Amino acid sequence: MEPSSEQYKEYAKYLSQKRREEKVECECGRTTNKVDLPRHLRTPYHIKRINNNNEVLVLKRLFEAEF
């Protein structure tokens, strides 16, 4: 017996909600849904934070290398 289209729609909606509940913390510090992570990685917020973190790490390495 195959599920009806209504049952399929309800199950698909349930899976979608279940996936959205799963949270992930990005390396930039923001918490987002696992489903929305690829979109977050392209946002100006993420790009700016990652660039700032990389600059700080480079400066720390240069400072440590001098002493």
C-alpha positions in Angstrom: 0.0 0.0 0.0 1.5 3.3 -1.1 1.1 6.5 1.0 -1.3 9.1 -0.2 -0.1 12.5 -1.4 -1.4 14.0 1.8 0.6 11.6 3.9 3.7 12.3 1.9 3.2 16.1 2.3 2.8 15.7 6.0 5.9 13.5 6.2 8.0 16.0 4.1 6.9 18.8 6.3 7.9 16.8 9.4 11.3 16.1 8.0 11.8 19.8 7.0 11.0 20.9 10.6 13.2 18.3 12.0 16.2 19.4 9.9 15.6 23.0 10.9 15.8 22.1 14.6 19.4 20.9 14.2 21.7 23.8 15.2 25.3 24.3 14.2 27.8 26.8 15.4 29.9 28.3 12.6 33.6 29.1 13.0 32.7 32.8 13.0 30.7 32.4 16.2 27.1 32.5 14.9 24.7 29.7 15.6 22.5 28.7 12.6 20.4 25.9 11.4 22.3 23.1 9.6 20.0 23.6 6.6 20.9 27.3 6.4 24.6 26.9 6.8 25.6 27.1 3.1 23.6 30.4 2.8 25.2 31.8 6.0 28.7 31.1 4.6 28.1 33.6 1.8 26.8 36.4 4.0 28.8 39.6 4.6 28.7 39.0 8.3 30.5 35.6 8.0 33.0 36.9 5.4 33.9 39.9 7.5 34.3 37.9 10.7 36.5 35.3 9.1 38.7 37.9 7.4 39.1 39.7 10.8 40.0 36.4 12.5 42.5 35.6 9.9 44.2 39.0 10.2 44.4 38.6 13.9 46.0 35.2 13.6 48.5 36.5 11.1 49.4 39.4 13.4 49.8 37.1 16.4 52.2 34.9 14.4 54.2 37.9 13.2 54.4 39.3 16.8 55.5 35.9 18.2 58.1 35.4 15.5 59.7 38.8 16.3 60.3 37.9 20.0 
